Amino acid sequence: MTNIVKNSTKSESESAGQSGNGSGAQSGRESDSGNTPPSGGALGRLEAHVEKKSQEQGFTGWRRLAGMGFEFFGIVLMCALVGMWLDQKFKLGGMGALGGVVVGVVGGAYLQIRTILQNDKK
């Protein structure tokens, strides 16, 4: 257990191979090379799990971005349509549609930023 904590909290100089003990320097060089399989035990299982999760998130990342794009476009479109309706009802001469687009862009950007910040907390 303490090896996991030591390996995960190594400073940059230790990960470059200047570790205080021989085993930490060797395991740091092995993990930096990328050609060697993960070591056995808990650390090896942890490394394998992290690698698997990063590959899974990479695959679903484009789906999340596509969904965020559709959400942004939908908000802007909905606000623009409401603005166009207000133009027709109150004879605003295009200012309602322009206001709707501005409100949609600001509201959509707010929701995108909020979503990104929530995902970063996880």
C-alpha positions as CSV (number, residue, x, y, z in Angstrom):
1,M,0.0,0.0,0.0
2,T,2.8,2.4,0.8
3,N,4.4,1.7,-2.5
4,I,1.3,2.9,-4.3
5,V,1.4,6.1,-2.3
6,K,5.1,6.6,-2.9
7,N,4.9,5.9,-6.6
8,S,1.9,8.2,-7.1
9,T,3.4,11.1,-5.2
10,K,6.9,11.0,-6.7
11,S,8.3,14.4,-7.7
12,E,9.4,15.1,-11.3
13,S,13.1,14.5,-10.4
14,E,12.2,11.1,-8.9
15,S,10.2,10.1,-12.0
16,A,13.2,11.0,-14.2
17,G,15.2,8.2,-12.4
18,Q,16.8,10.1,-9.5
19,S,14.9,8.2,-6.8
20,G,16.2,7.6,-3.3
21,N,15.7,3.8,-3.5
22,G,16.6,1.5,-6.3
23,S,13.2,-0.1,-6.7
24,G,11.4,3.2,-7.2
25,A,13.8,4.4,-9.9
26,Q,13.5,1.1,-11.7
27,S,9.7,1.1,-11.6
28,G,9.6,4.8,-12.7
29,R,11.8,4.0,-15.7
30,E,9.7,1.0,-16.6
31,S,6.5,3.0,-16.6
32,D,8.1,5.8,-18.6
33,S,9.3,3.5,-21.3
34,G,5.8,2.4,-22.2
35,N,7.1,-0.9,-23.7
36,T,7.0,-3.0,-20.5
37,P,3.8,-4.5,-19.2
38,P,2.5,-3.2,-15.8
39,S,4.1,-4.8,-12.8
40,G,2.2,-7.3,-10.7
41,G,0.4,-6.7,-7.6
42,A,-1.9,-3.8,-6.7
43,L,0.1,-1.2,-8.6
44,G,-0.1,-3.3,-11.8
45,R,-3.8,-3.6,-11.4
46,L,-4.1,0.1,-10.8
47,E,-2.1,0.9,-13.9
48,A,-4.2,-1.5,-16.0
49,H,-7.4,0.0,-14.7
50,V,-6.3,3.6,-15.4
51,E,-5.3,2.6,-18.9
52,K,-8.6,0.9,-19.6
53,K,-10.6,3.9,-18.2
54,S,-8.6,6.4,-20.3
55,Q,-9.3,4.4,-23.4
56,E,-13.0,4.2,-22.6
57,Q,-13.3,7.9,-21.9
58,G,-11.4,8.7,-25.1
59,F,-14.1,6.8,-27.1
60,T,-17.0,8.5,-25.3
61,G,-15.4,12.0,-25.3
62,W,-16.5,12.7,-28.9
63,R,-20.1,11.7,-28.0
64,R,-20.1,14.1,-25.1
65,L,-18.8,16.9,-27.3
66,A,-21.3,16.1,-30.0
67,G,-24.1,16.2,-27.4
68,M,-22.9,19.5,-26.1
69,G,-22.9,20.9,-29.6
70,F,-26.4,19.8,-30.3
71,E,-27.5,21.2,-27.0
72,F,-25.9,24.6,-27.8
73,F,-27.4,24.7,-31.3
74,G,-30.9,23.8,-29.9
75,I,-30.8,26.5,-27.3
76,V,-29.8,29.1,-29.9
77,L,-32.4,27.9,-32.4
78,M,-35.2,27.9,-29.8
79,C,-34.4,31.4,-28.6
80,A,-34.1,32.6,-32.2
81,L,-37.6,31.2,-33.0
82,V,-39.1,32.8,-30.0
83,G,-37.5,36.1,-31.1
84,M,-38.9,35.7,-34.5
85,W,-42.4,35.1,-33.0
86,L,-42.0,38.2,-30.9
87,D,-41.0,40.1,-34.1
88,Q,-44.2,39.1,-35.8
89,K,-46.4,39.7,-32.8
90,F,-45.0,43.1,-31.8
91,K,-43.6,44.3,-35.2
92,L,-40.0,44.8,-33.8
93,G,-38.3,44.8,-37.2
94,G,-35.8,42.0,-36.6
95,M,-34.7,43.1,-33.2
96,G,-36.6,40.2,-31.5
97,A,-34.8,37.6,-33.6
98,L,-31.4,39.3,-32.9
99,G,-32.2,39.5,-29.2
100,G,-33.2,35.8,-29.2
101,V,-30.0,34.7,-30.9
102,V,-27.9,36.8,-28.4
103,V,-29.8,35.4,-25.4
104,G,-29.4,31.8,-26.9
105,V,-25.7,32.2,-27.4
106,V,-25.2,33.6,-23.8
107,G,-27.4,31.0,-22.3
108,G,-25.9,28.1,-24.3
109,A,-22.4,29.2,-23.4
110,Y,-23.4,29.4,-19.7
111,L,-24.7,25.8,-19.8
112,Q,-21.6,24.6,-21.6
113,I,-19.3,26.1,-19.1
114,R,-21.4,24.8,-16.2
115,T,-21.3,21.3,-17.7
116,I,-17.5,21.4,-18.2
117,L,-16.9,22.6,-14.7
118,Q,-19.2,19.8,-13.3
119,N,-17.3,17.2,-15.3
120,D,-14.0,18.5,-14.0
121,K,-15.1,18.1,-10.4
122,K,-15.8,14.4,-11.1
